[in-house]
Amino acid sequence: MIQKQAESMGVHLFQKEVSGDHYERQFLEALMELKVKGVNGVVFGDIDVHQNRQWSENVCRKAGLKSYFPLWKIDQKIILIDFLGLGFKAVVVALDSRFLNENDLGHTIDDKWLDHLSVLNSGGKNPQITYCGESGEYHTFVFDGPAFRSPIDFRMGEKVYREGFWLVDLQPSE
Protein backbone atom coordinates (compact mmCIF):
# COMPACT_ATOMS: atom_id res chain seq x y z
CA MET A 1 0.00 0.00 0.00
CA ILE A 2 2.95 2.32 0.63
CA GLN A 3 4.13 1.60 -2.93
CA LYS A 4 0.67 2.59 -4.19
CA GLN A 5 0.93 5.87 -2.24
CA ALA A 6 4.31 6.65 -3.82
CA GLU A 7 3.03 5.84 -7.31
CA SER A 8 -0.04 8.04 -6.87
CA MET A 9 2.13 10.93 -5.69
CA GLY A 10 4.77 10.37 -8.37
CA VAL A 11 7.62 10.05 -5.90
CA HIS A 12 10.46 7.55 -5.65
CA LEU A 13 10.06 5.16 -2.71
CA PHE A 14 13.13 4.08 -0.75
CA GLN A 15 12.36 1.35 1.78
CA LYS A 16 14.61 -0.56 4.16
CA GLU A 17 13.60 -3.12 6.73
CA VAL A 18 14.64 -2.14 10.24
CA SER A 19 13.84 -3.94 13.46
CA GLY A 20 14.48 -4.50 17.13
CA ASP A 21 17.89 -4.18 18.70
CA HIS A 22 19.54 -3.04 15.47
CA TYR A 23 17.01 -0.34 14.56
CA GLU A 24 19.29 2.66 14.95
CA ARG A 25 22.21 1.05 13.12
CA GLN A 26 19.95 -0.05 10.25
CA PHE A 27 18.30 3.36 10.06
CA LEU A 28 21.71 5.05 9.99
CA GLU A 29 22.86 2.72 7.20
CA ALA A 30 19.77 3.65 5.18
CA LEU A 31 20.48 7.36 5.72
CA MET A 32 24.06 6.86 4.56
CA GLU A 33 22.76 5.20 1.38
CA LEU A 34 20.55 8.21 0.76
CA LYS A 35 23.43 10.60 1.37
CA VAL A 36 25.51 8.77 -1.27
CA LYS A 37 22.56 9.29 -3.66
CA GLY A 38 22.69 13.06 -3.07
CA VAL A 39 20.17 13.52 -0.25
CA ASN A 40 21.16 16.41 2.05
CA GLY A 41 18.44 16.30 4.68
CA VAL A 42 15.46 14.46 6.11
CA VAL A 43 12.01 15.86 6.93
CA PHE A 44 10.29 14.42 10.00
CA GLY A 45 6.63 14.76 11.01
CA ASP A 46 7.29 14.97 14.75
CA ILE A 47 5.17 17.57 16.52
CA ASP A 48 6.04 17.67 20.20
CA VAL A 49 7.72 14.50 21.52
CA HIS A 50 11.20 15.73 22.47
CA GLN A 51 12.76 12.25 22.72
CA ASN A 52 11.76 11.45 19.15
CA ARG A 53 13.16 14.72 17.86
CA GLN A 54 16.42 14.28 19.74
CA TRP A 55 16.82 10.74 18.40
CA SER A 56 16.13 11.89 14.82
CA GLU A 57 18.51 14.84 15.10
CA ASN A 58 21.21 12.59 16.53
CA VAL A 59 20.98 9.92 13.83
CA CYS A 60 20.91 12.57 11.08
CA ARG A 61 23.96 14.25 12.62
CA LYS A 62 25.80 10.89 12.57
CA ALA A 63 24.89 10.50 8.89
CA GLY A 64 25.97 14.06 8.07
CA LEU A 65 22.43 15.09 7.10
CA LYS A 66 20.25 18.00 8.15
CA SER A 67 16.99 17.29 9.95
CA TYR A 68 13.84 19.35 9.46
CA PHE A 69 10.71 19.44 11.63
CA PRO A 70 8.12 21.66 9.88
CA LEU A 71 5.28 20.71 12.26
CA TRP A 72 7.27 21.18 15.46
CA LYS A 73 5.20 22.78 18.24
CA ILE A 74 2.20 23.55 16.02
CA ASP A 75 -1.09 22.90 17.84
CA GLN A 76 -2.19 19.38 16.88
CA LYS A 77 -5.85 20.29 16.53
CA ILE A 78 -4.86 23.03 14.05
CA ILE A 79 -2.69 20.55 12.12
CA LEU A 80 -5.60 18.12 11.86
CA ILE A 81 -8.05 20.86 10.83
CA ASP A 82 -5.59 22.08 8.17
CA PHE A 83 -5.00 18.49 6.98
CA LEU A 84 -8.73 18.03 6.44
CA GLY A 85 -9.18 21.51 4.98
CA LEU A 86 -6.53 20.81 2.34
CA GLY A 87 -8.51 17.75 1.25
CA PHE A 88 -6.35 14.95 2.61
CA LYS A 89 -8.08 11.71 3.56
CA ALA A 90 -6.82 9.05 5.95
CA VAL A 91 -8.08 5.97 7.76
CA VAL A 92 -7.19 4.63 11.24
CA VAL A 93 -5.17 1.41 10.81
CA ALA A 94 -3.79 0.90 14.34
CA LEU A 95 -4.72 2.08 17.79
CA ASP A 96 -3.72 1.73 21.40
CA SER A 97 -6.64 0.18 23.33
CA ARG A 98 -5.81 2.31 26.39
CA PHE A 99 -7.12 5.31 24.43
CA LEU A 100 -9.50 4.05 21.76
CA ASN A 101 -11.52 0.91 21.10
CA GLU A 102 -11.98 -1.60 18.29
CA ASN A 103 -14.87 0.40 16.79
CA ASP A 104 -12.46 3.27 16.09
CA LEU A 105 -10.32 1.05 13.86
CA GLY A 106 -11.03 1.76 10.20
CA HIS A 107 -12.59 5.15 10.97
CA THR A 108 -11.98 7.81 8.35
CA ILE A 109 -10.22 10.91 9.66
CA ASP A 110 -12.80 13.65 9.19
CA ASP A 111 -14.73 16.28 11.14
CA LYS A 112 -16.59 13.51 13.01
CA TRP A 113 -13.23 12.05 14.10
CA LEU A 114 -12.14 15.46 15.35
CA ASP A 115 -15.41 15.78 17.31
CA HIS A 116 -15.00 12.21 18.64
CA LEU A 117 -11.54 13.01 20.02
CA SER A 118 -12.81 16.26 21.55
CA VAL A 119 -15.62 14.40 23.33
CA LEU A 120 -13.24 11.69 24.60
CA ASN A 121 -10.85 14.35 25.89
CA SER A 122 -13.61 16.27 27.67
CA GLY A 123 -14.77 13.29 29.73
CA GLY A 124 -11.92 13.36 32.21
CA LYS A 125 -12.01 9.55 32.66
CA ASN A 126 -9.71 8.57 29.82
CA PRO A 127 -6.11 9.62 29.32
CA GLN A 128 -5.89 12.61 26.98
CA ILE A 129 -5.65 11.70 23.30
CA THR A 130 -3.47 13.93 21.14
CA TYR A 131 -5.31 15.02 18.01
CA CYS A 132 -2.63 13.74 15.63
CA GLY A 133 -1.89 10.59 17.63
CA GLU A 134 1.58 11.95 18.43
CA SER A 135 1.86 9.80 21.55
CA GLY A 136 1.00 6.60 19.68
CA GLU A 137 -2.73 6.60 20.42
CA TYR A 138 -3.51 5.83 16.80
CA HIS A 139 -1.86 5.51 13.38
CA THR A 140 -3.31 6.21 9.96
CA PHE A 141 -2.89 5.52 6.28
CA VAL A 142 -3.34 8.55 3.99
CA PHE A 143 -5.16 7.48 0.84
CA ASP A 144 -6.07 10.71 -0.94
CA GLY A 145 -5.33 14.41 -1.06
CA PRO A 146 -3.93 17.20 -3.18
CA ALA A 147 -0.54 15.44 -3.56
CA PHE A 148 -2.19 12.31 -5.02
CA ARG A 149 -2.89 11.84 -8.72
CA SER A 150 -5.75 9.54 -7.74
CA PRO A 151 -7.08 8.04 -4.50
CA ILE A 152 -5.70 4.70 -3.29
CA ASP A 153 -8.47 2.10 -3.48
CA PHE A 154 -8.44 -0.37 -0.60
CA ARG A 155 -10.59 -2.63 1.48
CA MET A 156 -10.31 -3.47 5.15
CA GLY A 157 -8.63 -6.74 6.04
CA GLU A 158 -9.03 -8.65 9.28
CA LYS A 159 -8.94 -6.80 12.60
CA VAL A 160 -6.37 -8.20 15.02
CA TYR A 161 -5.78 -7.51 18.71
CA ARG A 162 -2.14 -7.87 19.77
CA GLU A 163 -0.52 -6.84 23.05
CA GLY A 164 -2.93 -3.97 23.75
CA PHE A 165 -3.21 -2.73 20.16
CA TRP A 166 -5.93 -3.09 17.54
CA LEU A 167 -4.56 -3.42 14.00
CA VAL A 168 -6.04 -3.83 10.55
CA ASP A 169 -4.25 -4.55 7.31
CA LEU A 170 -5.49 -2.67 4.30
CA GLN A 171 -5.83 -4.75 1.16
CA PRO A 172 -5.72 -3.39 -2.39
CA SER A 173 -9.18 -3.31 -3.97
CA GLU A 174 -9.54 -5.79 -6.77
Secondary structure by P-SEA (a helix, b strand, c coil): caaaaaaaacbbbbbbbbbccaaaaaaaaaaaaaaaaccccccccccccaaaaaaaaaaaaaacbbbbbccccccaaaaaaaaaaabbbbbbccccccccccccccccccaaaaaaaaaaaacccccccccccccccbbbbbcccccccccbbbbbcbbbbcccbbbbbbbccc
